[in-house]
Amino acid sequence: MKHEELKRYNRQIILSEIGLSGQEKLKSAQVLMIGAGGLGCPILQYLAAAGVGKIGIVDDDVIGLSNLHRQILYSTADIGKSKAIVAKEKLKLLNSHINITSYDERFTADNAKIICESYDLVIDGSDNFETRYLVNDTCVALKKVLVFGSIFKFEAHIAVFNDRDGPNYRDVFPSVPSSDEAPNCAEVGVLGVLPGIVGAYMANEAIKIICGIGASLSGKLMIIDTLHNTTHIFNVAKQKQNTFHNTGATTTESIKTIHDEITTDELNAWLSTYPDELHLIDVRENHEFEYYNVGGINIPLHELNKHIGSLPENKKLIFCCQTGQRSKMAIQVLKLTYKGEMYHLKNGIT
């Protein structure tokens, strides 16, 4: 390394866990960032500052006024310009010792393999499910480690997928949710500082993986609720069977369904026909349940493991939450230990 680089990264190099060898690993690393929006901005800034030698940025979007409250890499003067190109220009001002490639195009099934294959590590900061599944499936096909993050209002999910034969995104969420189950930031909003918090955490995971230090979130799903200051980490099991779509990847395996969903009408019909055979569990937080509920008992998602012994296996468990996402996770949490039937309420109690 050049003398200027040694001086630039001094506070990082003197960490015994990183040292000069770790810094050289960072300089040799090749990281692809999918999305240069809310999550991409802080991730890119920290990776560039840390000295990651080669960074790729994929984003076909342009900077808009409504982006600026959370995408703090950009300014008012950048409105209307390409995110990928502007991000590259600003990161080069931050650190001229690194190489940056911008892909001012949408990440699609046609270009996914070509773009990803020259990078060691992929980070997904996309804002839609179609891209998330495509990124995951491409990483599985190419055997690339994936650092994943998503944000929703005040909440975030963070995980590391496909690391050393670990689980991938489809092991947690097997199939793409319907449009009514997947509102975006434009519809429900997002706290401006949330992507900064989550992006910094994702950049931290990437640096640990590159340097080979610490414990990563491989095989785990971290859920952060910044409104109520709660953080929970759930173990994620790798499924024996998976299927991957729309990536050009080839596989002979078929998907294993880990949950069944029912509609509100179906739930009402079941309750009218055989109420004694059902066990309705609301997995929201206590204050949410107290404010409004549709009956049943309340066991917050992060407390489910404590109550496994008390769950009746001779009844159908029906999990519900606000939107249907936490109830899906409830089945994921219990699927290896609970032997009875489990269902979740599609779209939640809303």
N, C-alpha and C positions, 0 to 999 in steps of 0.2 A: 504493500500500500504506500501511497504517497504520504509525505510528512503532513500535508494539510488534512488528509483523510484521518490519519491517526489522531490529530488534534481535534477534528470535528467529532469523532466518535469516542473520545477519551472517556467520558462518563459512563459509556456503555461497555467499553472494553475492560475497564477496571472491575466490572462485576465478575466475580470468580466463576459464575456459571456460564458466562459468555467468553470473555477473554479475547485474545487476538484470533484464535482459531474460530470462535463463534462469529466474529466480525467478518472473517474471510468467507465463512459459509453464507453470510448475508450478502456479501458482495457477489458471490457466485450464484445466488438464487435467482430463479426466473419465476415471477409471480404474475398471474393473469387476474385482473379485476373486472368482474362482470357488473357493469353499472357504475356510473360516476355521479350518482345522485346523493341522497341523504346519507347512506351508509358508505358509499364509495369515497366521498370527500374526506372524512377523517381517516379512513383506512389508508388511502393513497398518501395523505400527508405524513402519517406516522411511518409508513413503510419507506417512503422516499427519505425522510429524515433519518431513519435507522440505517440506511445504506444498502437497501435491497438493490442488487446490481442491474436487474432487468425487470421492468414492469410493463405489462400490457394493459391497455384500458379499452374496454368495449362499451360503446354507448352511441345510439343513433339520435338521441334527444337533443334539443336545444335548451338553453337556459331561459327560464321564465321568471317573472317577478314573484310568483307564488313559491318559487324554489328557495328564495334567498333567506328565509327565516330559519332554514335548517341546513342548506347546502353552502356552508360558509367558506368554501374554497373560491366562490364566485362573488362578483360585485355587481352593482347596478349597471355599470358600463359593459358588462358581459352579456346582458339580456339579448336574446336572439342568436347568440353564437353557439357553436357545437360544444357540448360538454366535454367530449373526449379530447378535442383539440385544445380547448382552453385549459383543461386540467393538465395536459402535458406541458403547456407553456409555463404554467405557474409552478409546477413541480420542478421543472428545470431551473427556475429561479431559486427554488429552495435548496436544491442539491444538483450541481452540475456534474457530479462524479458518477451519476447513474444513467442508464439508457432507458428511454421510454418510447413505446410504440403506441400510437393511438389508432383505434379502429372505429372510424366514424360510420358505423353500420350496426344494424340490428343483429343480435346473436340468434341465428336460425339453424335449422337442421342442415341447411346447405353449407354453412361455413363453420359450424361448431367444431368439427374434427380438425379442420385445417388450422383454425385459430388456436385451439387448446394444445395440440400435440407438441408444440415447442416450449411449453411451460411445465415447471415441476409441480407447482401448487396453484390451485384455482380458488378464488374467493368470490362468493356469490352475494352481491348486494342488490340484486334485481328486485323489482316491485310488482311482479306478476307471477302467477303460478305456472303459466305455460313455459316461461323462461327457466324457472326454478327446476322443474322436472327435466327440461332439456339439458341444463347444466349438469344436474346430477347424473343423468343417464350417459352423457358424454364422458364424464369423469370415471364412471364405472367401466365403460368400454375401453378407455385409454389407461385405466389404472392410475388415475391422478387423485391426490388427496384434495378434499374440498372443505373449505371453511365456510360455514353457512350462517346467515343471520337474516332475521326478518323483524319488522316493527309494525305495531298496530296501536294507534292512539297513545297509551302510556306503557304498553307492554312490548316485550321483545323475546324472541327465541334465538338461541345461539347453540351451534353444535359443530363438531368436526366429523365429516363423513368419509367413508371409503379409505380409512387409514389403517394400513397393515391388516387387511382382511376384516376390517370392522364394518358396522352397519352403514347403510346409505340412507338417503332421504326417503326413499320409498319404504324402508323398513318402519319408518315412523308414520308417514302419510302415504299409503299405497297408491292412491289414485287422485287425479286432479279434482278438486271440489267444484261444484256447480257455481255459476256466476253469482247466484243469490247467497252463497255461503262465503264468498270471497270479496268483501268490500275493500276498496283501496283507500289510500290517504286522501285522495281528492273527494271521497264520499264521506268518510268518517273523521278525518283530521289526524294530525300527529303532533305531539309536543316537540318543539324545535330542538331541544337539547337531547332528546332521546337517541337519534342516530349518532350523535357525538359520543354518548356513553357506550352504545352498543358497538359502534365502529372501532372505538379504541380497544374494546375487549376482543373484537375479531382480529385486529392487527396484532394484539398481544398473543393470541393463539397461533397466528401465522409465524411470528418470530420464534416462539417456542418450538414449533414443528421444524422450522428451518435449522435452528441451532441444536435441536435434539435435547432440549432441557425440559424439566418440569413434567407435569401431568396435563395432558390436553383433554379436551372435551370429546374425544373419540369414545363412542359408545354411551354418550350421555346427551341429554337435552337440558339446557339451562333456560329457565323461564324467569324473566325479570319484570316485576311490576313496579314502575317508578312512582306511581301515584300513591301506593300504600307501602312502599319500601320493603318489598318482599322479594326474595330470590330463592328459587327451588331448582334442584338438579335431579333429573330422573334418569335412571338407567334405561338404555335402549337396547333391545335384543335384536340380533341379526336374524332375519327370516331365512328359512331354508330355501324358499323359492321367491323369485322376483321376476318381473318382466319389464322391459324398457322399450319405450316407444319413440318414434319420430326422430331418431338420432342417427340412423344408419348402423347402429350397433346391432350385432347379431347375438341371439341367445335362444336356447331351446327350452328354457324353463318357463313355467307359467306362474302367474301371481297367486299368492295365498291371501285370501281375504281374512283380515284380523278383526273385523267388526261388521255388524249388521246395523243398518240404520232404519228407523221407523219415522213416519210422519206424525204430526200432531193428530190428524184424523185417525190414524191407525192406533195410536196410543189411547185415544178416547174410546175407541171401539174395544180395545183389550180391557180397559178399565171397567167398561160396562158389562163385558161378557164374563171375564174371570179375574176380578180384582185381587183375589186372595193368592193368585199365582204370580203376581208382579211385585217387584221391590224397586220403587222409584228413588233414585239418589241424585240430589242436586249437588254438583261438585264446585259450585261457585264459593266465594268467600262468605263468611258468616254474615257480614254486613249487607251483602248483596241479597242473600236469602231472606234476611229479616225485612228488607225494604220491599221485596216482591218475590213471590214464588208460586208454583203451581201444585204444591203439595209434596208428599214424600219426606225423606229425611235429608239432612244437610251434612255432607262430609266433604270439606274442601279438598281439592285435587291433591295437594301436597300431603294430606293426612291419610290418604287411602290405604297405604301400606300398613298403617297401624291397625286398620279395621278389617283386614282380610279374614281373620278368624271368626268375626261376627257376621259375615255376609252369608246369607242362606243359599246353599247350592241347589236346593230343590225349588227355587223360584227363578224367574227371569229377571235379571238385573237390568234396569233401564236407567241410563245416565243422562242427565240434562244439564245445560249451562245456558249462558246468554245467547251464544251464536252457534253452538255445536262443535266448536274447536276443542274446548277443554274436555267435553264428554268423549270425544274421540281419543284424547290422550288418556282418559281414565281406563279405557279398554286396553290401550297399549301398556299401561302401568301394570295391569292385573293379568294380562293374557298368559303369562308363564306360571302363575300360581293359582288362579281361580279356575275351577273345572266346569262351572255351570254355564248357562246361556247368558250372553251379554249383548245389549243393544244400546244405541245412543239416539237421542232425539235430533233428527235432522233440522238444521237451521236454528236449533235452540228454542228457548221459551219466548223469544221475541216474535 
